[in-house]
Every structure is written in structure tokens, then in C-alpha cells.
């Protein structure tokens, strides 16, 4: 089994996260879209860093806690929890080369533990009907799944 560890996001780990994203993910999988040509342009790399700094690192604007997912000592993705009332919304992305290896299950378990420790009453997540792996992961964690067109909402009472 792969050794999976969640590293709290800071400037050093953010640089590692960007490297992992550039090496193993499409920008549209890991950040909001920006104008310009496809791929990891200099502008898109800057936008990735700014996005994470704004959402997680800057105390004046942070809305979520983000971790770098490290597998066997290298950054392979990110996980996040964002408070939403009495719930926390979870998000995970993994690089393409490590998908299907059970890392998502380990990360989801760690996020559930963090949500419980933080006192959340519910754990929520969203995906699409086309993301079978995420739907399976959420269902196996015990979440109730609701389909709305092409979107899937997951809720798990803690």
C-alpha cells in the first residue's frame, strides 16, 4: 500500500503542489478556468498560485483548509475542507498517474477524520455523473448521493 500523508498547505508545499499539477493534471481539473491558450502557461501557473493563496493561505481571504496529498514522499494532488454552515465541503484532486490506486480512499478517510475533529455535523461533496471513481468513493464512505442532471451531490452525517 502506498504511504499517503496530508501536508498542510504553506508556501513551500504550494510550490510542490504546482509542480505536481503541471506534471500530472490538466489545468481545468485543478483550478478555475482563465482566458488564454490551453495548457500550463505562465499566466495559468500564476493564477494557480494566486487561487490557493487567496483561498487557503492569506488570513484575510482564506475560506478553506487545504493539504497537499503526498504519496511515497512526493506531491500527487490536493485535498480541502471548506466550512459551510454546520457542514464541511470536501474536495480532492489526484494526478492522473496515481488515480485508481486507492489513494482517494485514504485521503477521504483523513478528511472525514478532520471534519469530525473539527466538529462538523455533515460532510458534503460534489462531483459529476461522469466521475465514476468519485461517486464510488463517496458511496463507499457512506454518503447519500443525489443526482441532479449531470451533477452529483453527496452528504454524510457525522
N, C-alpha and C positions, 0 to 999 in steps of 0.2 A: 504494500500500500504506500502511496506517495505521502510524504510528510508535508502536511498543509499547515500554514501558520498565517494568521491575520496580523499585519503590521499597521499600527495606526498611521494615518497619512500625516506626513510632515514634508518639508521642502526636499529633503534627501530622498524619501520614498516616492514623492511625486515625480522626481526625475526618473526613477526606476520604472514607475508606472507608465510614463510617457514612452520610454524605450520599449516596454512590453506591448503597448498599444500599437506603436509604429511597426514593430516586427511581426505582430500576430493578429491584428484586427483591422477591420475597415473602420474609418472614422465614424461612419453612420451607426456603427454598433456600439460606440463607446462615448459619444458626445452629441450635443445638439448640432444640427446641420448649420454650416456657414456658407456664404457665397464663395464662388471660385471654382477652379478646376478640381476634379476628383483627386483623392489620394492625400497623403500626409505632406501637404505644402508647409512652408514656414509659417504662414498665417494660421493654418489649422493647428499646428503644434502649439503656437502661442495661445490660440483660443482654448485648446485643451487645458493648458496650464492655468489660464485665467478662470476657466469654468470651475476647476477644482479648488483653486484658491478662494474664489468667491463663495462657493457652496460649503466648503469644509474648513479652510484654514484661516480666513480673515474673521476674527471675533465679531466684527461689526456686521458681517453679512452671512455668516455661517448658518445653514439650516439643516445640516445633516452631519453625521459622523461617517467617515469613510476610512476603509482599510485597504491596503494593498494585499492581495492574495499572493502569498509566496508558496511555491511548491518545490520541494527539494532545494531550497535556498535561492530560487530565482522568482522574480515578479512575473505572474501569469494572468493577472486580472485585478478587479476591484470589487469590493462589497460595500454596501452602505445601508444605514438606517436613518430614516428621517421621521421625526415625531409628527404625528397627525392626530391631534386631539388625544384620546386615550389609547391610540394605536401607534405603531411604528410601521412605516412603509419600507420594505426591503428592496434592494436591487443588487444584482450580481452580473458581472460580465467576465467571461473567461476567454483567453486567446484561443484561436481555432485549433492550434496544435495540441491543446490539453483537454479539449472537450471530449466527453464520453468516457472519462477515466475515473469517475466517481468523486472528483474534486467538488463539484457543485453540492453534493450531498453533505460533505464535510463542512463546507462553508455555510450552508443553510443551517446546519446544526449549531454552528458557532454563533450565527446571527440570532437564532431563536434563544440561545442561552443569554446573549447580550440584551435582547429585548426583555426577557423575563427579569434579569438582574436589574435592568433599568426601570422596572415597574410598569411596563406597558401591559394593557389589558388584551390587546389584539395585535396580531401580526398580519399585515396586508402586503400584497404584491400584485403586479400586473404583468401580463405578457400577451402574446398573440396566439391565435389558434394554430398558426403555423409553427410555433416553437414547442414541439412535442416534448423535448427534453425538459424544458422549464415546467410545463404542465405536469409531467410525470413527477418531477422533483417536488413540486408543491403538493400534489395529491398524496405522495408517499410521506410527506411531513405531516399530513393530517388536515390540510387546508380544504375548505369548501371552495369549489371552483364554480364561477358563474360566467357564462359566455354571453357576450353582447356583440353580435355581428362577428367581426374579426378579432375582437379583444376578449381577454380572459382576466377576470378579477379573482384573486384568491384571498380568503380570510381564514384566520386560525385564531380561535380564542385561546388566550394564555392563562 
